[in-house]
Amino acid sequence: MAMELSDANLQTLTEYLKKTLDPDPTIRRPAEKFLESVEGNQNYPLLLLTLLEKSQDNVIKVCASVTFKNYIKRNWRIVEDEPNKICEADRVAIKANIVHLMLSSPEQIQKQLSDAISIIGREDFPQKWPDLLTEMVNRFQSGDFHVINGVLRTAHSLFKRYRHEFKSNELWTEIKLVLDAFALPLTNLFKATIELCSTHANDASALRILFSSLILISKLFYSLNFQDLPEFFEDNMETWMNNFHTLLTLDNKLLQTDDEEEAGLLELLKSQICDNAALYAQKYDEEFQRYLPRFVTAIWNLLVTTGQEVKYDLLVSNAIQFLASVCERPHYKNLFEDQNTLTSICEKVIVPNMEFRAADEEAFEDNSEEYIRRDLEGSDIDTRRRAACDLVRGLCKFFEGPVTGIFSGYVNSMLQEYAKNPSVNWKHKDAAIYLVTSLASKAQTQKHGITQANELVNLTEFFVNHILPDLKSANVNEFPVLKADGIKYIMIFRNQVPKEHLLVSIPLLINHLQAESIVVHTYAAHALERLFTMRGPNNATLFTAAEIAPFVEILLTNLFKALTLPGSSENEYIMKAIMRSFSLLQEAIIPYIPTLITQLTQKLLAVSKNPSKPHFNHYMFEAICLSIRITCKANPAAVVNFEEALFLVFTEILQNDVQEFIPYVFQVMSLLLETHKNDIPSSYMALFPHLLQPVLWERTGNIPALVRLLQAFLERGSNTIASAAADKIPGLLGVFQKLIASKANDHQGFYLLNSIIEHMPPESVDQYRKQIFILLFQRLQNSKTTKFIKSFLVFINLYCIKYGALALQEIFDGIQPKMFGMVLEKIIIPEIQKVSGNVEKKICAVGITKLLTECPPMMDTEYTKLWTPLLQSLIGLFELPEDDTIPDEEHFIDIEDTPGYQTAFSQLAFAGKKEHDPVGQMVNNPKIHLAQSLHKLSTACPGRVPSMVSSSLNAEALQYLQGYLQAASVTLL
């Protein structure tokens, strides 16, 4: 359907865009829904582009540009098996106009369109958008720096990915194409821009534009040189490096800013040049060797003369990172060997940059989320402290002794300063703890904390003398930074500090969950969570439920109370600690569940109004699953209480279509439904028809959870469905048909089909059986992938077990004469080795045994020639290694590769389903089962089986078969 490019439509679109900015969700939500509903129409993106070009209202222009970028992000990529969401005409029109539009738009809109170009480029460049580069390079000639910067910004967002792509021929070809077209014009632009800087040395506004260009050019230099040293840049190294060096030492008063927070252009440019120099020093040290000493001197001077203001943070941390990368290369060891140099680095660079500044204190108090992200998760934001730490580690590679010696002195003097007057000098202690941590942590992982330590201090003594006293003080709100340091120390050195000391700290950490400081109570929650996951001998948790039992009540109370503290209502660390405590304590939490589940459901209801913290939400659902699991394990009847507590909220989530939560709700419902032992409660049956609505299945994130929920319906309520909802069976099979058509989700279609075959009364599915097989054969003919064949083999063997071998032969031959023989010859015999998974292999073994021993046509028709090869392939399934080869052309099919913007499916670990074995009751050992079945067959037609076996089974297989017969104590007659 097409929307006309008319004034009326532009007007409508303007009104809806306005509403999407409304803070009131009752106005905003429907407007977002409306835009979502029309975005599939032809011309929709062109209407947005028209608005951002022609609208009189600046707010609408910006809003249209953001909406356009998000639309491209969601829909541009063409996903196999999914409908193409943007028609070809729109794609062509967008590519034809967007570069010009971007270059003629104001900066705010230019940035959005530049992002959109790079998303399109990621898919279409170079094959489907060959003239993009020429169009961009030609604009360098324009002399208009607004245009040039637009081109540079777009090139940067397009080529940035070269920094983290894996090497491949395709990537090299693309980079070569870019270099051929781009490297020379970029170098010329670089030289011209530098000349213009001296021409306009006294014109502040011209310099600002020129320096913005230089920053982008330096970033492009980094991206284009990242994968390998291109010949062009090697030949022109003199030009680039001399100019970079000059720019590093340049100081233009006109470019200095008064702002203490925000980095100015000069700082940003120098930071990027430090990065570029570090890249060359690390990767291309031979070619770069003659320039290196100059850069080391320039960067050292820069470090010694740069102030402590926040605006220099990126520059200082990149400059330190440069030294860190140079000092650990054997080539450059001589530059650092002198004791005076080391002392001077420690004194002038490392120690000053480890200090806790006023700005850090401000972040600690007012921007705690950002502070935590930087401090705990080592986020990408480079801090001075992080860089100083890396430099310490780099220096320790060759100079561990001298460096440790220098710092021991510092740590002692800092602690003495603190002891003189704690309330004034607490920052000295903070720096001392930071030094100990950075020196001691040679090898660190998120999961295990420090794994190798340097003995700057005795870590346990330091813990007892300097860390515990802070955590034991009665006032949890005093010296919050030191409390956070102490808690972090426990987290980092949890493997070095003996268990008895850790046990002492658990009640102290529980206490700190009540601290007002967001950082302190978050760290306390995180530390508890990390301690509770530690493993002791024989892989059990280091702390047992019994050891934590004395604190259960206060632990749970304080964790839930912490969620009510200002700023922490959706604190993911606290929620993760709640989940982990449930998991560790197991049945010890049962007495508290009624109040806990009420608190969790209230929280769920509150966040479902506007879900914004994906991790928090995930752990919350995990905690709900744990409450259900632990309680119902002890008392299955309690499932009803959970349903009463949860169903109201679940209904609201489903009715309001809260996309982020729907896959979770389905997983929790599956868990509840699987807990019911007998029939399905009517409350679930009322939901059943709604689960088959096509709109739910259009979102890939829903599919795994919905399939599991339908499987639970089939396992628990197949008779109810057959008697009370038989009219819904075609809908159920419709879902199977949709899934089977997709390479990404066909395995889910088989899960559903297998449950239908296993659980539904045979007569309720009779009329559909042939159609099911026809659909599967059509898919086999159109696109046969390894994954599909594995699933198909498991299905036909399950069908054979359920309905009998003869029924399988008859249904195949009913579709087309001799079809059964083709399936045996072309699919089962050659491919059975590919089946993986114990239960899957067992199903196939039992199914094939039935085909061999309970299918008369196998004994006396033209199918008989396939009997021995089939037996041979079954023995192969038992004895040969699994065949996990995948044909070359299939490597690119990635199940997880769902398009960008949709809510992906997140598996809840604690909603996990037990592996189900449909043949468990019937057959324990499939090898013995084969021997017994062959024996039974041989008694029915004496003499035939041994002759078939001995005449054409290979020697090795025969030997295995003899072994099975002996183990089963039977013989072939």
N, C-alpha and C positions, 0 to 999 in steps of 0.2 A: 504494500500500500504506500502511496506517495503523499507527502504533505506539500501543498503548493508553496512556492517561495512568494507568498503574498503578504501585504501589509497586515491583513487581519491575523494571519498566523504569527507574524512577528510580534504583534500586539499581545496575543494570547501568551506566547512564550515569555514575553517581558513580565507579564503579570505573575505567571507561575514562578519565574526565577526570583522575583521580589519576595514571594511567599516562602521560598526555601531559606531565606535569610531571617525569617521571623523566629524570635526566641520561643514562641508558644508552640509546643509540639502538635496541638490540635490543628494549627494552620500549616505548620511546616511539613509534618508527615504526609498528609494527603497530596501536597504539592510535589514532594519527592516521588511519591507513588505515581502521580500523573506523568511526570517526566520519564520515569522508568517505563511506563506503559507505552509512550510514544517513541521511545528512542530507536525502536526497530524500523520505523518508517523511513522511506527514502526521503532525502533532502533535510532530514532533521539536523545532521551535523552542519549542513550548509546554512540553515537558518541561524544556528548558533554563531557561525563565522560572520554572517551578515550583521547580526546584532553587535558583535564585538567590534566590528569595523564602523558601523553607522549609527549606533544608538547615541542619543544625546546625553544619556545618563551614565556618568562614569562608573557608578556602583554596578549597574547592569552590565557594562562592558567587562569589568573584572569578573563578575559572577559568571557571565557567559564563557569567558576564557577558561575559568576553573572547571566549569561543567563540561566544556568541550574536552579539556585534557583528561578528565576522569572517564568521559565517554570513550575516548580513544584507548585509554588504559584498560577498560573493561572489554572492549569489543573488537579492537583491530586485529588481534591475533586470530588466525584461522586454526581451529582445533579439529583434528581428524574426527570424523563421525558426528561432529556437532554442526548445526546449521551455521552458515556464514552470516554474521550479524550485521555487516555493512555491505550494501550492494556495490557492485563493481563501479557503476557510474559515480557514486559518491566518493569512492576511494580515489578514482582518477581526478575528480574535481578538487578533492582535498589536497592531493599531492601537487596539483598544478598551481594552487593559490597560496598554500600555507607559508612558503618561504618569503614571498613578497609581503604577505600580510604581517608576518612576524617582524620583518625588518622595518615596516612602516608604522608599527604600533609603539605606544609609550612603554617604558621599561617594565612596569608591573605586568602588562599583558604579554610583552615580548618574552618574559621568563616562562609563562605558562605555555605559550605556543612553541617555544624552544624545547620544552620538555616533551610536548606532544610530538614534535618532529623526531626527537630521539627515540620515542616509543615506536613510531612508525618505521624509523630507520632500522631499529633493532630487528624488525621482521622483514622489511622490504629492501634495505640497502645491502649490497649493491645491485643484486639481480633485478629486482622489480622497480628500482628507482635509480637508474644509471646516471641521470643528469643532475642528481642532487649536488655532487661535489663541484661540477663545473659551475652550476648556478651560484654556489657559495663562493668559490675562488674568484669568479668574475667581479663579485661585489667588493673585493679588496681594492680594486682600482678606483672605487667611487670617491675615495678621499674623505667620505663622511664617516666620522668615527662612531656615530650612533649606529649606522648600518654595519660598520666593520665589527663593532663589539657584539652586535646581534649574531653575526656569522660566527665569531669566535666562541660565543657562549653556546651556540648550537653545536658547533664542532666539538667543544669540550664535552657536552652531555652525550654526544654520539660516540666519541672515541674513549671515553672514560672507562668503558667496560674492558678495554684491552689490558687494564691493570689487573683484572682478576679472572680472565678467561683462561681455560686450559689450552695448552698448545694443540693446534690441529692444522692440517693443510688448508682447510677452509679459512681459518683465522689468518694464517700467513698470507694467503692470496689476497684477502681483504685488506690487510695492513699494507701489503706491497702496493695495491691499487691506490690506497689513500696516500702513501708516501710519494708515489710517482706524481700524483696530482697536487699534493699539498705541501710537501716539505720545502720546496724552493720558494713558492709564494710566501710561506710562513716566515722563512728566514729573511727574505727581502723586507717583509712587513716589520719584522723585529728590528732590522737595521734602520729602516726609515723612521720607525716610531722613536727609537733612541735619538736619532738626529733631531727629530721634532722636539724632543724633550729639551735639548740644549737651545734650540731656536726660541722655545717658549719658556725658557727657564724662569722668567719673572711673571708668568701669567698663571695664577693659581687655578682658574677654572679649566684652562686648556690642559694643565698638568694632570688634573684629576682624571680627565677622560683618557689621556695617554697612559697613565699608570694603570687604569682599569684594563686597558688593552694589554699592557706588559704582563699583568698578573695572569690573564687568560692565555697569553702566548706561552708563558712559563708552565702553566698547567698542561697545555697541549704538548709541550716538549716532553713532559714527564710521561704522559700516556703513550706517545709515539715511540719513546725509547724504552718502554718498560719490558716488552717481551724479549727484545734482543737489540744489540746496537746496530741501527741501520747504517748502511754504507754511507748514505748521504750525510748523516750527522757526524760520522767518524771523519769524513773529509772536511766538514765545516766546523769541527770542534773548536778550533781557534776562535772563530767568530763568536760562537755561543758562549764559550767559557770566559773569554776576556770580558765580554759585555756583562755576563752574570757577575763576574768578580767586581767590575766597576760599580754595578748596581748595589752589590752588597755593602760597599764602602761609602755609598752616596748618602749625603744627609742634606735634604733640601728643606729649609725652614718653612717654605710655603706649604709643604705637605704634612707638617707636624700638626697633630690635632690636640685639642685641650681635653677631649673626652678621656677619662681614665679607664673606662670599661671597654669601649669598642675599639678593636684594632683598626688603625688607619691603613691607607693604601700602601704606604711605605713598609709597614710591618708585614702586611699580607704578602707583598712581593718578596721581601727578604725571606719570609718563612718558606715560600715555595722554592726559592733558589736553594735554601738549605736542603730541602727534600731532593731537589734535582742533583745536587752535589753528592748527597748520601747515596742516591741510586747509582751514580757512576762509580763512587768509591767502593760500593759493595759488589756491583755486578761487572764492571768493566775496568778493574783496577789497573791492568797493564796499560791500556790506552790512556787512562786518566792520570797515571802516575806523575807526569811532569807538572800537572796543574795542582796536584793535591796540597803540597806544602803552603802554597798561596792561600788556598781556601781554609786550611786549618788555622793559619794566622788570622785571616779576616774574621772567621767565625769566632775564634777565641776572643779577639778584641771586641766583637759585637756582644759576647756574653758578659765580658767584664764591665762594659759601659752601659748595659741596658738596665733600666730601673725595675722596681718590684711591681709596677702597676699591672692591672689585669690585662690591659690592652696588649702588653708584650708577651702574654702567656704562650700563644701559639708559636711566636717567633723563638722565644727562649726554649720551648720544649723541642721544636724542630732542630734548633742549633745544637742542643745537648744530644738529641738523637743522632745527629751527624757525627759528633765526637764518639758516641757510643758505638756506632757502626764501624768507625775507623779504628778505634782502639782494640777491637778484638780480632783484627786481621793481622796475621803474622807479618805481612809485608810492612806494616806501619808501626810495628812494635817499638822501633828505635825512637819514634817521636815522643814516646811517653816514659822512656826508661828512667830518666833522671829523677831522683827522689824529690828535688825541689819542684819539678813539674807536677809530680803526683800530689805533693802537699798543696801546691797552688791550685790544682783542679779541685781537690777536696774542699779547700778553704773558700775559694772564690766562686766555684760553680755549684758544687753539690750541696754543701751545708746551707747557703743562703736560699737555695731553691727548694729546700725541704721545710722551710719555716711555714708555720700556719699563719696566713696573713689575715688582715681584717676582712678581705674579700672572701676568704674561705669561711671565716666565722659567720659572715652574712649568709653565705650559701647554706651553711650548716643549719642556721636558724630559719631562714625564710624560703629557701628553695631546696628543701631537704630531698625531694624526689630526685632532682638533678644531682645533688651531692652523693646520694646513695648509688645512683647509677654509675657515677664516675668512680666512686671509691670501691664499691663491691664488685661491680660487674666489669670493671676495666673497660668502660665504653670507649667509643672511638675518640671522644673528646680528649685531646692530649693535655694532661696537666703537667705543670712543672715538676711536681713530686714524682709522677710516674716516670718522666724522662730522667730525672736525677737517679731514680732507682735503677733504670736500665743502664745508665752510665756506670753505676757502682758494679752492677753484674758484669758489664763488659770489661771493666778494669780488672775485676777479680780473675778473669780468664788467665792473664799472664802475671798479674801483680798482687795475688791474693794476700800474701804475707804483709807487705808494706801497707796496703790499703786498710787491712784489718787493724794493723797497729795504729794508723793515724786515727781511725774512727773510734777505737776503744777509748782513747783519750777524750774525744768529744763526748761520747755517751756519758762517761763518768762526770765530766765537768757540768754537763747539762743537768744531770740528776742532782748534783750538789746545789746548783743554782736554785732548782725547784724546791729542794728541802729547806733552803733559807727562808723562803716566803711563798708557800704554795699558791695562795690566792692571787698573787701578782704574777708569779713566774710559771704558771701551769703550762705555758706554751713551750717552755724548755723541755718539760717532761714529754710533751706530745712529740717534739722533734726527736727526743732520745728513743721513744718507742718506735717511731717511724724508721729511724736508722737501723735499729735492731732487726725490725721486720724485713727491711729491704736487703740488709746484708745477709740475713740468715736464710732468706728464701731463694735458694739456687734453682730448685725445680719445683714448680707449683702446678697443681691442677685444680680446677673448680671442684672436682668430685672429692678429691682426697686431701686438699690443703697441701701443705709443704711435704714433699717427699724426700728432699735432701737438704740438709742444713749445714751452715757454716758456723763454727763455734766462736762467734764474736763474744757471746756471753753464754753462760749455762742457762739454757732456755727454761728449765724447771725452776731453778733458783730465782731467775728474773721474774718468773710468774708469781712465785710465792712472795717475794719481797716487794715487787713494784706493781703487780697487776691486781692480785687478790685484795690488798688493802683498799684500793679504790672501789672495788665492787662490793666490799663488805660494809662500806660506810652506810649509816642508817638512812641518809638522805639520797634517794635515787635521782634527785634533780640537781644535785650539786656537781659542778665541773662536767657538764654533759660531754664535752669533747674527749676528756680523759676516760669517761665511762665507755664511750663508743670505741676508743682505742683499746681499752682492756678487753671488751667483748670481741673485737676484731682479732686481738691477739689469740684468744681461745680458739676462734674459728680457724685461724691460719696454722697455728701449731697444735691442732688437735691430735696429730699423730705423734708428736714429740713429748707432749705433757702426759705423764702417767695417768691411767684411768682413775685412780683414787682422787687425784686433784680435779679431774673433770667432773667426777660425781659431786664433789664439794661445790663446784661452780653451778650445777644445775639449779638448785633452789635460788641462787643469787640471780641467775639469768631470768628465772620465772618472776622474781621480784621486779626486775628492770622492765618487764612488759608493762609496768604501770607508769614508767617515766613519761613526763610530759613531752620531752624532746622526741620528735618523730624519728630522728636518726637512731636515738638510743633504743626506743622500744622496737624499732624495725630490726636493728642489729641483734637484739636479744632474741627475737622470734627466729631470725635466720640462723643464729648460732645453735639454738635448740634443735631446729630442723636438721642442721648438718650433723650435730652430735647423735641424733636419733637414727641417722642413716649409716653411721659408722659400723663397719663389720669387724667382728672379733674373730677368734679361731673358728674353724669349721663353718665359716660364712654366715653364722647367725649374727643378729645385730649385737654390737658391743655391749649396749645396755639392755638388760632384759626388762620385760614388763614389771617383774617383781621389784627390780631396783628402783623403778620410777613410781611404783604404786603409792609410796607415802605422799607423793606430791600431786596425785591425779587431780584432786578437786581444785586445788589452787592453780594448777597448770591450766585446766580447762576454763576456770573462771577468768583468770587473767588474760588468756588468749582472746576470749570473746569480749572481755571488757576493753581490750586494746583496740578492737574494731570500732569502739564508740569514741575513741579519743579524736580530737580535732585533727583533720588531715589524714586520718588512717581508715576511713570508713570502707575503702576498697583497697586495702594494703595487701598486695599479693604475698609478701613474705609472711605476714601473720596467717593468711589463709593456708599457705603451704605448710606452716608449722601445725595448724589445726589438723590438716589432712595427715601429716606425718605422725602426730601424737595418736590419732585414732588408730593408725596402722600399726604402731608399735604396741599400744596398750591393749588392743583387741577387746576381749570380754570385760576387761576392767572398766570400760566406759559404759557398759550396758545400763547401770543404774541412772546415768546422767542423760541417756539418749532422749527421753521425752522433752526435757527442756532444751537440749542442744538442737534437736531437729526443728523445734519451733523457731529458735533463733536463726537457723540456717534458712528456713523457708521465708521468714520475714526479710532476710537479707536478699534472698533470691528475688522476691517480689519487688523490693526496692531497686535492685540493679537492672531488672528486666525492663524498667521504664526507659533506660538509656544505657545499654551495655557499652562500657568504654575501656574496660581493663581485661583483655582476653586471658591473661594468666590467672588473675584473681578469679574470674568466672570458672576457668577450668578446674582450679583446685577446689572451688566451692562445690562443683558437681562431684568431684572425686570424694569429697568429705561426705556428701549425701549418700553416695554409693557405699562407702565404707560403713556408715551407720546402718544401712539396710542389711548389708552382708553380715556384719558382726551380730546384729540382733537376731536376724532370721536364721542364722546358723544355729543359735541356741534355741530359738522358738519360732518355727516357720509361721505360726498363726499370726505373729505380730505384723506380718506384711500388710494386713488390713489397716493398722494404725498409720503406717507410712502413707498408704494410698489416701487415707482421709486427710493427712497433713499436706500432701503434695498436689493432689489432683486439681484443687481449685486454682493454684498458681499455674500448673501446667496448662490448664484449659485457657487461662488468660494469655499465656505465652503463645499458644497455638492460634487463638483467635486474633491476637494483635500481630501475628506473623513476625515475631521477633526472630529474624533469620539466624542471628548468631547462636541462639539458644536451642533452636528446634532439634538439631542433631543430638544435643545432650539430652533433651527431654526424652527422645525416642530411646536412647540407650538406657536411661534410668527406668523407663517403662518396661523395656525388655527384661531388665534385671528383676523388677517386681513381678512381672508376669511369669518368668521362669521359676520364681520362688513358689508360685501356686502349684500344689501337687496335682489337683484333679482337673476340674473343668474350668472354663474361662468365666470369670465374673461378668455380669451383664454390663457393668460400666465399661469394660474393655470392648465388648461386642458392639456397643454404640459407636465406638471410635473407628471400628474396622473399615466401614465403607469410605471414611474420609481419607484413610491411608492410601487408597488406590487412586486418589485424584492426580491427574497428570501434572498439575502445576507443582506439586510437592517434589515430583521426580525430575523436574527440570533443573533443580539446583544440585550440582554434583555433590556438594557437601552433605546433603541429606541421605544419599543413596546407601552407604554402608549401614547407617543406623536404622533406616527404614527396612532394609532387607532383613536385618537381624530381628526387628520387631515383628515383621510378618512371619519369620521362621518360628518365633516364640508363639504366635497365634496358631500356627499349624501344628506345632508340637503339643500344645496344651488343649487346643480346641477344634481339632479337625472334624470331629463328629458334629459339633455345634455348627461349624461353618457349612458342612455338607447338608445338614437338615434345615437350619434356619437362615442360611445366607447363600444358598446354592446359586442364586442369581449373581453373586459377586465373583464366582469362579472365573468367568470370562475376563473380568477386570484384573484379577490376579494374574491370569495368563498374559494379559495385555502388558502388564508391567514386565513380565519375563521377556516378552517379545521385544520391548523397547531396550531392555538391558543387553540382550543377546546381540543386538545389532551394533553395539559399541565395543570397539577394541579395548577401551579403557575399563568398561564395566561388565564385560561378558561373564567374568568369574562370579560376579554378584548374581547375575541371572541364573547361573547354574546352582548357586547356593539355594536360591528360592525354588528352582525346579526340583532339586534333590529333596527338599523338605516336602514339596507337594507329593512327589512319588512315594516318599517314605511314610508320610503320615495320613494322607487323605484316603478315605475308603475307596477301593478301586472303582466301584461303580460310579462314583461322583466324577471321576476323571475320564471314564471310558470314551465318551464322545469326542474328547479333545486330543486323545493320544497320538493319532496319526498326524494331526496338524502340528503337534509339537516336534515330531521327528522331521517333518518336511521343512519347518523353519530352521532346524539345526543343519539340515543338509544344504539348504540355500546358503547359509552363512559359511559352511565349509567350502562351497564352490566359489563364493565371492572373495573371501579372505580368510585363509587358513593360517592361524598363528600358533606357535608352540603352546601358548597359554590356553588357547581355545581347545586344542587337541587334548591336552592333559585333562581339562575339565570334562570334555566330551567322553573320554574313556571312563572316567570315574562314574559319570551319569549312566552310560549304557550298562556298566557292570552292576550298578545299584539297581537299575531297572530289572536286570536279569535275576538278581537275588530276590527282588520283591515279587515279580510276576512270573518268574520261571524262564528257563533258557528257551523253551519252545516258543513262548510268547514273544521273546525278542526276535527269534528267527522269523516268526510269522509276520511281525509288524514290518520288518525290513523288506521281506519279499512281497508283502502286500503293497508297498509303495512302488516297487519296481522288481520284476523277476530277477533272481540271482544277486540282488542287492546285498543280502547277508554275506555272501562269499566275498564280495568286493570290500565290504567293511572289514572283514577278518583280514583279508590279504593286504589291503592298502593302508589300513589304520591300526587295527589292534596289534597284529603281529609285528610290524616294523616299529611302532611308536610306543609300545607299552613300557619300554625301558625309561621313558621320559617322566613317568608319573613319580611325584615326590610326596613325602609325608607318610607317616606310618599308617594312619587310618585309611588314607587314599589307596596305598599299596594293598592293604588288607582287603578292601572292597573289591579291587581289581582281581586279586588272587582268588577270592571266593567266587566272583562272577565268572571268571574264565574256567575255574574248576567245574562249575555248573554246565558251561557250554561244552566242555569235554565229556562230561559223564552223564548229563541229564537231557541231552538234545539228540533224539533219534536220527534226524537228518545228517548229523555229523558222522554217523556210523555207516550209513548206506545210501549215499547219494554222491553227486560230484563234489560235495563239500568234504568228503572223507579225506581227500588229498591234503586238506588243510589241518587235519587233526594233529599230526605229529609236529608240524611247524608251530602250531598254537601251544602245544605242550612245551616244546623247546623254549618258546618265548616266555612262558610262565616260569619255567625253571630259571631262565635268565633274570626275570623280575626278582626272584628270590635271591639269586647268588651274584649277579653281576653288579658292578657299581652303577649308580644312577647316571643316566645320560643327560648332562645338563648343558649340552651345546645348544646354542641358539643361532638360527640362520642369520647371516650378516645383515640382511635388510630389516631385521626386526629389532636391532639394538636400540633404535631411536624411540620405540614405543614405550613411553614411561608412564606407568599407571598413575604416579603422583602428579603428573604434569597438568594440573588443572589451570585454566586461564586465570590471570592475575586477580581479579577483583572479588571473586566469589568467596563466601565463607567456606573455607576448606573443612573437611571432616577432621575432627580431633578425637582420637580414640581415648576413651576413659579407661585407664589401667584397671581401676577397681570395679569397673562394670564388666570386666572381662568374662568371656563365656567359657565354660569348661568344654574341652574338646569332646565332641560327641562321636561315638563309634556305633554306627547302625548295625554292625554285625557282631557286636560285642557278646551278646547273649548266646548267639548261635555257634560261633566258631572262635575257639581260643587260639589254636595254633594252625595257621593256614597250610603249612607244609604237611602236617599230620592229616589235616582235613582232605588234602589232595590225595594222599596215599589211601585213606579210607574210602574215598569216593571212587578211585580207580579200582580198588579191590571189589567194591560193590558192583561196578560196571562189568568187571571181568567175570563175576559169578553169573551175570545175566547172559553173557555171550562168551562162553569159555573158549580160550585159545586165541581169540582175536587180539586182545589188548597186548599180551606179551609179544606177538609177532609184529604188531604195528610199532611197538616201542623199540624192539631190538633191531628191526630192519632199517629204521631211518633216523633214530635219535643219535646225536653225536656222543662220543664216548664219555666226555666229561659230564654232559647232562645226565647220561644214563647212570653214571656213578652217584651223582647227587640224588637221583630218583631212588636208587637202591637204598641210600641212606634214609630217605623219608619212610620207605616201606618198612625198614628194620625198626626205626623209631616208633612206628605205629603198630609194630608186630603184626603185619599182614603180608600176604603174598598175592601176586597176580596169577589168576588161574588160566 
